[in-house]
Structure formats: C-alpha cells, structure tokens
Amino acid sequence: MSSILGYRELIWNFIRRDISSKYAGSLLGLYWSILNPVITLVVYIVVFGVFLNVRLPGTTSIWDFALYFAAGFLPWLAFQDSVTRASRSIIDNKNYIKKVPFPNEIFPIYTTLSEFVNLLIGLAIYMLLFIFLKGTLSVYILLLPLAIVLQMMFTMSLAFFLSSGSVYFRDIPTMLGPLFMIWFWATPIAYTVNLIPANFQWIVQLNPAYYMLEIYRDALFYNKLPEAQILVPFLIFSVVLFAISIWFFRKSKTGFGELL
C-alpha cells in the first residue's frame, strides 16, 4: 500500500469529482448528502418507533430507540453503499485502466472513501441530535476515529475482493442488493441482540457487521469502552482480511486488461 500513498492527490481529485458528479444538475446539489441519510433514518424510525412501537429494553422513549438505531444504521448505510459502488469500480473505470499507468487499487479506494464523506456528515448530525436530546457527549466519543478506521479496513477489504471478482464474474454487483438486504435483517440494527433466540445467537457471533456496529454504539450511544470480546476479534479480523484482500486484488488484476 505504500506505493498508493504517492497517489494521494489523485485519489482526492477522484473523490471530489465523484461527489460533484453525483449531485450535478440537481437543485439542492451537495445538500442531498445530508438529506438522503436523514430522510432514510426518519422513515425507519417512524416505521419501527411509531407504527411498530419498538423500544429498547427498559425504556419507553422513542428517542432512545431513535439514537440507538441511528448509531448503527449510519455506519451500516456507508458500509453498504461503499461496498456496492466499489464492486463496480474496476468495470466502470476500464478506460482509465487500459490507458493510464497508475495502480488499479486507486479505484476501489476512492469509491469507498467517497461514501465515507456521507458517513462523517451523518455522524456530525447524530452528535448534534444527541447533544440536543441528552445534553452532552461523553469522553468515549474519542473512540469514534477507531471505529471509523476499522470500518474502513473492513469495507476496503470487501471492495478489493468484489471489485476484482466482478471483472471475472459480472453478476456480483447485481447479487449484492438482495445479499445486503438479508445481511441487514440478520444484523441487530433495528432491534437489540437480546431479542435473538439463544439457538440463533451463533449467527450473530459470526457476523462481522455486528462487531463493527457495536463499537460505534459504545462510542455514540452507550458511552462506554468497547468490550474486549467485541473489539479484539474485529480488529484482528479486519487487519487479516485487509492484508488478504490486497494480495487477492494484486493477483487478480493481471487479467484485467484481457477481460475489460
């Protein structure tokens, strides 16, 4: 990855172009990067908190559920959008890959980082709402950068695997929609983990997204240090998966020129 760092300015230019082109021609422009997650959040909170009357154990406040849900949903949304878009990053940039001599890794990297801009905006809005409802943020908010870095590693790992795999198997991007829908409902985002029957708890224990979101919730909602059995496995998993994904991408990219 050290060679990629020499292309920092190029990556940043790709990110700026990506964000600008996403909202080009729209009346509200970049404000959609704020409105999209907010509107999606409100819809889910109204459905679960108002219509279905979902509450956290031991509470009756819809706002506690709203903060709990948002603390998990915002990083999930960035994760889902990053991986989905990154899966097509090599295919969509085939003209660059054929004609311009720079590392192909740049494409899944910039696509992933571009979606993380929306995450940062969403987290800023969350913290303002938390202060409004609860009065103050705790010192554990300082753990947020750790949560973001670990999510970046996990997300980029999948981006490397899927973007290179999509060159060989073009159905991958299309498959991600239903797969992410299943993954969303299999992850305690709109509900708490204690609602899962004991004989299905093993599914949660094998779900890396659960660990990722719990670290966010500890920093943003529960105001406590992440438990060792959550942080340590996800840290090791993310680092190992990231290293394997880079190796896999570099092995796979030798065939890009012929297949694109």
NULUM-385915 format. One record per residue (C-alpha): x, y, z; residue in three letters. Coordinates in steps of 0.001 Angstrom, whole numbers, padded with zeros to 6 digits, always signed. Example, Ala and Ser with C-alpha at 12.3 -4.5 7.8 and 13.67 -1.06 7.14 Angstrom:
NULUM-385915
+012300-004500+007800Ala+013670-001060+007140Ser
***
This chain:
NULUM-385915
+000000+000000+000000Met+002979+002341+000383Ser+003067+002896-003380Ser-000581+004014-003279Ile+000262+006824-000851Leu+002172+008544-003634Gly-001159+008988-005410Tyr-002909+010761-002517Arg-003625+013873-004565Glu-005034+011821-007438Leu-007281+009876-005053Ile-008514+013133-003531Trp-009261+014519-007008Asn-011245+011382-007856Phe-013215+011745-004605Ile-014045+015392-005315Arg-015077+014559-008863Arg-017202+011665-007663Asp-019040+013754-005076Ile-019580+016637-007502Ser-020825+014421-010341Ser-023198+012552-008027Lys-025297+015668-007485Tyr-024506+017554-010691Ala-027541+019303-012133Gly-029730+018774-009053Ser-031361+021781-007429Leu-030082+021058-003919Leu-026676+019760-005002Gly-024457+018612-002127Leu-027278+019151+000364Tyr-028568+015768-000791Trp-025613+014198+001050Ser-027325+015453+004216Ile-030932+014907+003186Leu-030573+011327+001907Asn-029423+009706+005177Pro-031737+011921+007247Val-034818+011015+005186Ile-033920+007310+005265Thr-033404+007456+009032Leu-036714+009210+009618Val-038603+006631+007553Val-037122+003698+009504Tyr-037650+005405+012864Ile-041283+006203+012047Val-041943+002628+010889Val-040250+000915+013836Phe-040641+003515+016560Gly-044133+004834+015778Val-046024+002211+013769Phe-044476-000898+015347Leu-043825+000785+018715Asn-040340-000723+019056Val-038497+000360+022216Arg-035198-000503+023852Leu-035434-002875+026827Pro-036229-000935+029995Gly-037178+002310+028219Thr-040366+003863+026899Thr-038809+006734+024938Ser-038901+006695+021159Ile-035835+008965+021185Trp-033687+006337+022896Asp-034651+003892+020165Phe-034009+006550+017501Ala-030490+007241+018812Leu-029758+003520+019176Tyr-030963+002820+015646Phe-029106+005770+014090Ala-025826+004837+015816Ala-025897+001530+013955Gly-027711+002487+010776Phe-025455+005385+009711Leu-022260+003280+009576Pro-024241+000413+008037Trp-025525+002676+005268Leu-021995+003875+004473Ala-020753+000285+004537Phe-023485-000971+002220Gln-023184+001919-000241Asp-019368+001754-000278Ser-019191-001963-000988Val-021986-001849-003568Thr-020433+001025-005511Arg-016879-000276-005147Ala-017887-003632-006624Ser-018243-001858-009992Arg-015260+000456-009585Ser-012925-001503-011882Ile-015564-002163-014537Ile-016757+001452-014539Asp-013211+002796-014886Asn-011996+000371-017542Lys-010916+003192-019863Asn-008510+004515-017238Tyr-007191+001030-016533Ile-006468+000363-020206Lys-004870+003712-020977Lys-003381+005287-017835Val-000445+003695-015963Pro-001299+004005-012273Phe-002274+001425-009621Pro-005709-000119-010163Asn-006181-000195-006380Glu-006989+003513-006569Ile-010491+002849-007931Phe-011976+000785-005080Pro-010135+003033-002611Ile-011539+006336-003855Tyr-015033+004892-004285Thr-015010+003678-000693Thr-013644+006929+000724Leu-016181+008955-001243Ser-019047+007241+000573Glu-017335+007804+003922Phe-017774+011552+003413Val-021519+010960+003785Asn-020832+008930+006932Leu-018898+011806+008511Leu-021744+014195+007724Ile-024262+011759+009196Gly-022205+011287+012368Leu-021928+015057+012822Ala-025727+015358+012598Ile-026098+012459+015044Tyr-023846+014129+017611Met-025786+017395+017360Leu-029044+015494+017903Leu-027528+013591+020837Phe-026446+016854+022485Ile-029925+018313+021929Phe-031653+015290+023490Leu-029145+014221+026147Lys-027288+017448+026939Gly-023694+016410+026298Thr-021416+013879+024626Leu-019220+011633+026734Ser-015446+011261+026563Val-015978+007925+024801Tyr-016797+009824+021624Ile-013000+009925+021236Leu-013261+006246+020244Leu-015082+007251+017072Leu-011907+007522+014927Pro-011026+003941+015900Leu-014463+002740+014819Ala-014152+004601+011509Ile-010658+003253+010759Val-011709-000337+011489Leu-014778+000071+009304Gln-012616+001488+006506Met-010330-001546+006647Met-013244-003984+006623Phe-015041-002095+003850Thr-011952-001741+001655Met-011247-005439+002096Ser-014620-006323+000600Leu-014131-003604-002027Ala-010859-005191-003178Phe-012362-008683-003283Phe-015580-007723-005056Leu-014216-005122-007490Ser-011650-007567-008828Ser-014061-010504-008687Gly-016630-008539-010709Ser-014235-008397-013642Val-014357-012198-013842Tyr-017954-012678-012681Phe-020160-009769-013768Arg-023171-010880-011717Asp-021516-009890-008429Ile-022755-006249-008320Pro-026324-007370-009076Thr-026212-010023-006356Met-025213-007535-003677Leu-028670-005918-003416Gly-030518-008974-002071Pro-027462-010131-000114Leu-027228-006822+001738Phe-030966-006917+002442Met-030551-010311+004117Ile-027426-009127+005939Trp-029238-006020+007218Phe-032023-008010+008843Trp-029557-010588+010186Ala-027675-007801+011992Thr-029036-006186+015198Pro-029629-002704+013763Ile-033373-002159+014166Ala-033511-004486+017172Tyr-031265-005476+020083Thr-029217-008647+020178Val-031080-009988+023227Asn-034201-010438+021063Leu-032474-013176+019069Ile-033308-016680+020384Pro-030428-018439+022130Ala-030186-021150+019470Asn-029572-018473+016809Phe-027036-016391+018735Gln-024207-018141+016915Trp-025277-016344+013729Ile-024616-013003+015410Val-021269-014200+016733Gln-020170-014989+013167Leu-021410-011667+011769Asn-018554-009125+011436Pro-021041-006275+010907Ala-022383-006865+014427Tyr-018943-006264+015945Tyr-018387-003208+013748Met-021671-001569+014747Leu-021310-002384+018444Glu-018055-000398+018538Ile-019910+002582+017069Tyr-022778+002198+019544Arg-020402+002038+022500Asp-018838+005348+021432Ala-022024+007102+020306Leu-024862+005700+022396Phe-023817+003533+025332Tyr-020946+005858+026346Asn-018528+003112+027318Lys-015386+001348+026195Leu-015927-001451+023678Pro-015846-004862+025309Glu-012685-006853+024601Ala-014683-009718+023083Gln-016085-007223+020557Ile-013072-005015+019781Leu-010225-007552+019683Val-011818-010100+017304Pro-012977-007383+014907Phe-009574-005666+014983Leu-007727-008903+014179Ile-010315-009911+011582Phe-010155-006529+009802Ser-006349-006437+009664Val-006025-010018+008407Val-008846-009637+005869Leu-007349-006372+004610Phe-003957-007996+004020Ala-005517-010973+002219Ile-007711-008709+000075Ser-004718-006688-001145Ile-002903-009892-002061Trp-006020-011202-003834Phe-006516-007963-005772Phe-002919-007875-006982Arg-003125-011476-008128Lys-006426-010865-009894Ser-005538-007634-011668Lys-003123-009381-014019Thr-006162-010446-016050Gly-007952-007088-016098Phe-006504-005984-019428Gly-007849-009002-021303Glu-011309-009062-019727Leu-012235-005370-019661Leu
***
